[in-house]
Amino acid sequence: MTRSKFLGFGHYVPTKVVTNDDLAQMFDTSDEWIQKRTGIKERRFIEHAGIGPSDLAVPAVKMACENAGVTVEQIDAIIFATLSPDHDFPGSGCFLADKLGLPGVPALDVRNQCSGFLYSLQIADAWIRCGMYRRVLIVGAEVHSTGIDLSDKGRDVAVLFGDGAACALLGPTDEGEEPGVIDVEVHADGAGAKLLWIEAPASSQMPRITHEMIDEGKIWPAMNGKQVFRWATTKLPEVIHSVLGRNHLSMSDIDLFVPHQANRRINEFVCQKLEFPSDKVVHNIERYGNTTAASIPLGLSEAIEEGRVQKGDSVLFAAFGAGFTWGAALVRL
Ligand code: UT7
């Protein structure tokens, strides 16, 4: 049976570095508070208005194609995961397809926030297994910097997020070859939907946006940080145990763990609970903050570049985020 494997990874982050001290010039916070509570030292913001996630994705895709040894024209389908799409509609996948010069190639947007890359991976894997498409591009890209409240009121959320893009190109395994994507498990629980969300604009309101909504700050992300933290530290070990158990594997079989980068404390807590050594974990939150759908492919793409993983290594992904949504995946490079 045909399974799917990774052909190449790519990433791109904007050049503008925003340090914690830079944020402390804008609102009441400090480098000490941010580092202690989150592990973040700096993040990237787009250099100027007019740059969307589909723009950040273009160099990432070119890098992935180069690493895979395929041309952009050989991409059969695009899955674009983002919570900060270029526009409400159409999807960022359509904008990206146009920027890559791929007319007619199907493009699907996935709106599953921090778990977006895992949901996309599951879809791409299923498409390849059933023979629907051969080369599927999965992208995670975000421009958060234009959508956070950079004032005292929004400081709990504003310090966390950064802009960036990363992607993976998947293709079918050859006959007799081991699968690259071994298993992907994803979940959602809408009971937590309003614990991390943006209230407006909303199609359930008439009109969808008013001056009052803007004045009341309903256009900015709102989060109950403590609840998100609690859910994340419960659900992540649970889903990791589930995916490992189903495949008769344990953490000692894993060469590299690439968790979503929401808060370094969350990931350290999870590794402690799983008794997983810290030198086998990717942490890049200190340099990029939370890049949501981009964080997992960004982490792995950099780890490959740094030579931290080799072909044939077993890699574990895990993510938790808004929705709530969460999941884990086991892959072999
Ligand atoms: O991808 C999923 C997305 N999000 C997450 O996974 C986030 C999960 N949650 C977290 O990471 C943490 O809850 C935060 C880092 C967001 C906050 O850490 P915390 O330890 O839960 O802090 P807190 O919200 O309880 O706030 C503690 C204090 C408060 O002051 P008082 O009431 O003790 O006087 C806040 O007002 O820290 C204050 N505070 C800040 N101070 C400086 C909140 N944000 C900031 C800030 N700078 N940026």
Residues whose N, C-alpha, C, O or C-beta is under 5 A from the ligand:
A	BS01	UT7	D28 T29 S30 W33 R37 T38 C114 R155 D156 V159 G225 K226 V228 F229 A262 N263 F320 G321
